[in-house]
Amino acid sequence: MSAQWVNAWTSITVDKEPAFTLSDSTAVHAVRAADGGYDITKRVWVEKAAVRDGELTAEATLYNAKGQPIGQTQKALHLNEPGTPSDRRMAKKYMTGLIHGHVRSSAFISNSWPERSLVEFLTEKRSGPFWEAFSGYLQNFGFEELKPLPDELDDAGLNAWVLRYQDAKNQDEQRFRILIFTRGEVGIQCILTDAEVLDIPKLKLHEDKAYGQLHHLAKPTAAQSTGYEYAAYACIPLESE
């Protein structure tokens, strides 16, 4: 249910056999499996010549969206949801699709859970400026500023930062995982998660909405509540419904 970073030494299997390798700190979409491990999904770009009858050949190089090598297949794999890259340059030589595998719970790099790290950030004692520490968190996990903002949030002097899921689907734009609404560089006003309920100290209000879980660190106005909803749906592609 979350995007995690794998260690380079991670054993990724299919039917209990080594299936493919990934470079250190590669992000994957992970879902808890019945055996305590995780089923992972990775969106990859591969050379067209490496795909035969819907199968990715063994020892084929795996690339990211920029055409940089990120791993290699160890056996023939089924390429799910094959498609053409949106980048015309990449589309000449590559195709894109999803590959699946299984890993143990120890496969992931520590502190690669943005929700947990956010809770830790909010509970730890800090001596320096809020924004200095918070901007580091945003950068580490790949948040992007959401623009344009709904008028209800813009008029209130708020900013929004979005972290989207990765590799869950074979599409360029994916649903938000976390939306954080800040008041300038002063502090956090509200946190919206797709599904996870966060245990945040001094929380003013929690709301379970159709579009996600709202965690209010400051009481919202009616206009702000409307703005949060508009921002959420702006980060939910129609394809994910």
VENSUL-V125150 format. One record per pair of residues at least 6 apart in sequence whose ideal C-beta (glycine too) atoms are under 7 Angstrom apart, sorted by the first residue. I is the first residue (numbers start at 1). J is the second residue. If there is no record, write none. Layout:
BEGIN
i	j
I	J
I	J
END
This chain:
BEGIN
i	j
1	31
1	195
2	30
2	113
3	27
3	28
3	29
3	165
3	166
3	167
4	27
4	28
4	30
4	108
4	112
5	25
5	26
5	27
5	108
5	109
5	112
6	22
6	26
6	28
6	103
6	107
6	108
7	24
7	107
7	109
8	23
8	24
10	22
10	103
10	107
11	18
11	103
12	19
12	20
12	21
12	22
12	101
12	103
13	19
13	101
13	102
14	77
14	101
14	102
17	75
18	74
19	74
19	75
19	77
19	101
20	62
20	71
20	72
20	73
20	74
20	77
20	99
20	101
21	71
21	72
21	74
22	42
22	70
22	71
23	70
23	71
25	109
26	70
26	71
27	166
27	167
28	40
28	41
28	42
28	167
29	40
29	41
29	165
29	166
29	167
29	168
30	38
30	40
31	38
31	39
32	38
33	39
33	102
36	105
37	102
37	103
37	104
37	105
38	103
38	105
39	100
39	102
40	100
40	101
40	103
41	98
41	100
41	167
41	168
42	98
42	99
42	167
43	96
43	98
43	167
43	170
44	62
44	63
44	96
44	97
44	99
45	63
45	64
45	65
45	67
45	85
45	90
45	94
45	96
46	56
46	60
46	62
46	63
46	94
46	95
47	93
47	94
48	93
48	94
48	95
50	56
50	57
50	60
51	79
51	95
54	78
54	79
55	76
55	77
55	78
55	79
56	73
56	76
56	77
56	79
56	99
57	76
58	73
58	74
58	75
58	76
59	72
59	73
60	72
60	73
61	69
61	72
62	70
62	71
62	72
62	73
63	69
63	70
63	94
64	70
67	90
77	99
79	97
79	99
80	97
80	98
80	100
81	97
81	98
81	170
82	95
82	97
83	95
83	96
83	97
83	170
84	91
84	95
85	91
85	94
85	96
86	172
96	170
97	170
98	170
111	117
114	141
114	163
114	178
115	178
115	193
115	196
115	198
117	137
118	137
119	198
119	199
119	200
121	137
122	200
122	201
123	201
126	133
130	186
130	187
131	185
138	161
141	163
142	163
143	161
143	162
143	163
144	161
144	162
145	159
145	161
146	160
146	161
146	162
146	231
149	160
150	227
150	230
150	231
152	223
152	224
152	226
152	227
152	230
153	160
153	181
153	224
153	227
153	231
156	223
156	224
157	183
157	184
158	181
158	182
158	183
158	189
159	182
160	179
160	181
160	231
161	180
161	182
162	176
162	179
162	235
163	176
163	177
163	178
164	174
164	175
164	176
164	177
165	174
165	175
165	177
166	174
168	174
169	240
171	237
171	239
173	237
174	237
174	240
175	194
175	235
175	236
175	237
175	240
176	194
176	232
176	235
176	236
177	194
178	191
178	193
179	192
179	231
179	232
179	235
180	188
180	191
181	189
181	190
181	228
182	188
182	189
183	189
188	217
189	217
189	218
190	214
190	215
190	216
190	217
190	220
190	228
191	198
191	215
192	212
192	213
192	214
192	228
192	232
193	212
193	213
194	212
195	213
196	213
197	213
198	215
200	215
203	215
203	216
203	217
204	216
204	217
204	218
204	219
205	216
205	219
206	214
206	215
207	214
211	229
211	232
211	233
211	236
212	232
214	228
END
